[in-house]
Every structure is written in C-alpha cells, then in structure tokens.
C-alpha cells in the first residue's frame, strides 16, 4: 500500500510542477512555439536518467524513493521522459530494432491517435 501512496504523492507534486512551470514559461516566452512542453519534456528526460542512475547505482535508498520520484513525480511531470528512457535502455541492450520501432511507432501512432481523437471529438454530439 505504501508504494501507491508514494506514487500518488509524487504524481500530485509532478502534476502541479508541470502546470506551474508550463504556465510560467508560456507567460515569459509566448505561445508561438510550445516552449513549456518542450522544456518540461527535455528536463524530465534528463531528470529521469539522472535519478534512476543515482538510485540504482549510487545510493542504497529505499525502493519507496523509486515510487515517489521517477514513477510518481517525473511520471506526472512528463510521460515523455519514460518513453525516452525506455528507448535509451533498448539501445543500451543493443536492441536497435526494438528502439527504432518504439521511437518511430510511438511518434507516428501517437500523432495519429491525437488526430483520430480530435476527429472523434468533433463528431460526437
């Protein structure tokens, strides 16, 4: 039960951080380019690589920190970071075909899914 509480706390804080930082960046840089999302996704990708390496290789912290920070906080802050880390892991394990397919299919199918969601949303009464 503790792991669910840790994920929930981290998710709560990550979602708030994303909302606040996205708004702050948009207010400062404008909305001509999705600066907020771009910066959040890049920083989340850096942070997940850093914290998972730190937790796995450098510290002997409780598994609860893994639930709180990378799964809860970073997961709510950006799911893009998880996608990037999983692709990185596939490359590390020399699973080049898996990494390439995951990368291309995630972007292409994700985009098509957004497009189909918009179309569906427009036709639903």
N, C-alpha and C positions, 0 to 999 in steps of 0.2 A: 504494500500500500504506500510505503514511503516514496518509492520511485515515481508513482503517479502524482503525488503531492509536489515532488521536486520538479517534474516536467511541467506541472501546472504553474508553479511559481515562476519558473524560468520563462515559460510561454507568455505569461501575463506581462512580465517585465520586458521581454523581447518585443512583443506587440506594441507596447507603449513606446519603447525606444524607436521602433520603426516609424510609428505615427508621428512622433515629435520631430525626429531627425528629418524625415521626408518633407514635412511642412516647413521646417527651418531652412532647409536647403532650397526648396522651391521659392520661398519668400526672398531669399538672398540672390539666387541665380536665375529666377524666372522659370517659365514652363515651356520654352521653345524646344528644349531637349529634356528628356526625363532624368535630369541630374540627380534628383533624390534617390530614385530607384537604382540608378547606375552606381552611385556611391555606396548605397546600402548593400547592394549585391556584391560589389568588389570588396568592401570592408568585411562583410560577412564571410566571404570566401577566404580572405586572409585569416580572419579570426578563427574559423573552424579548423583550418590547417594548423595554426599555432596552438590552439587549446587542446586539440586531440593529441598532437605530438607531445605537448607538455604533460598532459595527464597520463599518456601511455608510456612515455619514455623517460621522463624527468622526475616525476613525483610518484608518491605512493598514496595518493589521496583516495578517499572512499569512492566507490562507484557512484554514489549519490551526486558527486560533482559532475560526472558524465551526464547524468539525467538532467541536472539543473542547467548546465552551461551549453554544451553543444546540441543536445536534443531539445531542451526546453527553450532557452533564451535565443540561441542562434537559429533554431528551427522556426521560431515565430518571427524573428528579426528578418530572416530570408530563407526560403527553401532553396534558392539558387545555390547557396553555399554547399548544401548537401549534395546537390547534383554535381557541382564542380569537384567536391571531394571524392565522390564515388567514381567519377571519370578518372581522376588522378590515381586512385587506388588500382583501377583496372590497368592503367598504363604502368604503374609500379610492378604489377604482377605479370607484365608482358602480355596482357590480354588486349592486344591492339585492335582486333576486330570488334570485341565487345565494347571497348572505349569509343571507337569510331561510330559504331551503330548507335550506342547510347547517346552520344553527342548529337549526331545528325537527326536521329529519330525524335529525341526529346524536343529539339528546336522545331523541327518540321511538324510533328504531330501536335506539339503544344500550340503552335501557331494556328494550325487547322482547327484544333479544339476551341480556341478562343473565337475564331471566325464562325464556326458552327454554333457556338453558344450565343453569339451576337445575333445570328440569323434566327435561331430558335426563339431567343428573347423578343425579337421583333414580330414574330408570327403568333406568339401565344397571346390570346385575347385578354 
